[in-house]
Amino acid sequence: MSPRTTFLPVHINLPARPTAFYNRLQAGLVRAANDDWFVTHNFVGQFPTLDAFDVADDLDFLAWDSYPTGFVQDRRPGDPTPAELRAGDPDQVSLNHDIYRGVEGEPFWVMEQQPGDARRPAPAERTCPSPTTTPP
């Protein structure tokens, strides 16, 4: 049994037990279809109620998605600094690497990597213009 990790609070709340149960069910279905296939899952940063150790019990290896500038835009209160918008928060990225490497104590994948700035527009800026709007 691996030691437990304390996760930092973020805005998404996933219930731990149902998520692990669902993952176990899905992993079993994949293995029943073809036992030669590997089973993995891409975690996305830290979630306070998700027990990565429980979910990892049914995986062959772990993967996580690294979005350095995205995390500083949607996982923390306040506005990111210009430097964080260019490169993210190296402490947060390092923490995520450590968490997912530590879950199994084995190599892991970075399944998705943000290649550059992905400034997420504020909700008011996400709306599309009306089809009846005349372009400027």
C-alpha positions in Angstrom: 0.0 0.0 0.0 1.4 3.4 -1.0 1.5 6.3 1.5 -1.3 8.8 1.0 -0.8 12.3 -0.4 -2.5 15.5 0.7 -3.9 17.3 -2.3 -4.2 21.0 -2.5 -7.8 22.4 -2.9 -8.9 23.3 -6.4 -12.2 24.2 -8.0 -13.4 20.7 -9.2 -14.8 18.3 -6.7 -14.7 14.6 -7.7 -16.0 12.1 -5.2 -13.2 9.6 -4.5 -15.0 6.3 -4.0 -17.4 6.4 -7.0 -14.5 7.6 -9.2 -12.3 4.7 -8.1 -15.1 2.2 -8.5 -15.9 3.5 -12.0 -12.2 3.3 -13.0 -12.0 -0.3 -11.7 -15.1 -1.2 -13.7 -13.7 0.3 -16.9 -10.2 -1.2 -16.4 -11.9 -4.6 -16.0 -13.8 -4.2 -19.2 -10.7 -3.2 -21.2 -8.7 -6.2 -19.8 -11.6 -8.5 -20.6 -11.6 -7.3 -24.2 -7.9 -7.8 -24.6 -5.5 -8.6 -21.7 -2.5 -7.4 -23.8 -3.7 -3.8 -23.8 -2.3 -1.5 -21.1 -4.7 0.5 -19.0 -3.9 4.1 -17.9 -5.6 7.3 -17.1 -4.6 10.9 -17.5 -5.0 12.9 -14.3 -5.3 16.6 -14.5 -3.5 18.4 -11.6 -4.6 18.0 -8.0 -8.1 17.4 -6.8 -8.8 17.5 -3.0 -11.3 14.6 -2.9 -9.8 12.3 -5.6 -7.6 9.6 -4.1 -5.1 9.0 -6.9 -3.8 6.0 -5.0 -7.2 4.2 -5.1 -7.6 5.0 -8.8 -4.1 3.9 -9.6 -4.6 0.5 -8.1 -6.2 -0.7 -11.3 -3.9 1.0 -13.8 -0.8 -0.3 -15.4 0.9 3.1 -15.1 -0.2 6.7 -14.5 -0.3 9.7 -16.8 -1.1 13.3 -16.1 -1.9 16.4 -18.2 0.5 19.4 -17.8 -1.1 22.8 -18.5 1.4 25.2 -16.9 -0.3 28.5 -17.8 -3.8 27.0 -17.7 -3.3 26.0 -14.1 -2.4 29.4 -13.0 -5.4 30.8 -14.7 -8.1 28.5 -13.4 -6.7 26.7 -10.3 -5.8 29.7 -8.1 -7.6 32.8 -6.8 -6.5 36.1 -8.2 -5.0 37.1 -11.5 -1.8 35.4 -12.7 1.3 37.5 -13.2 2.6 38.2 -16.7 5.5 35.8 -16.0 3.0 33.1 -15.0 1.1 33.6 -18.1 4.3 33.0 -20.1 5.6 30.0 -18.2 3.1 28.9 -15.5 4.1 28.3 -11.9 7.2 26.0 -11.8 6.4 25.0 -8.2 2.9 23.8 -9.2 4.2 21.9 -12.2 6.9 20.2 -10.1 4.4 19.3 -7.4 2.1 17.6 -10.0 5.1 15.7 -11.4 6.0 14.6 -7.8 2.4 13.6 -7.0 1.9 11.3 -10.0 5.4 9.8 -9.8 4.9 9.2 -6.1 1.6 7.4 -6.5 3.1 4.3 -7.9 6.8 5.1 -7.3 7.4 4.2 -11.0 7.8 6.0 -14.3 4.7 7.9 -15.6 3.6 9.6 -18.7 2.8 13.2 -19.4 -0.1 12.4 -21.7 -0.9 16.0 -22.7 1.5 19.0 -22.6 0.4 22.6 -23.1 2.9 23.9 -25.7 2.5 27.6 -25.0 0.2 30.3 -23.7 -3.5 29.3 -23.7 -5.0 32.4 -22.3 -8.5 31.4 -21.4 -10.9 34.2 -22.0 -13.1 35.5 -19.2 -16.7 34.1 -19.5 -18.0 37.4 -20.9 -15.5 37.2 -23.7 -16.4 33.6 -24.7 -19.6 34.5 -26.4 -19.8 34.4 -30.1 -21.2 37.4 -32.0 -24.8 37.2 -33.0 -25.4 36.0 -36.6 -27.3 39.2 -37.2 -24.4 41.4 -36.1 -22.7 43.2 -38.9 -19.0 42.8 -38.9 -17.0 46.1 -38.3 
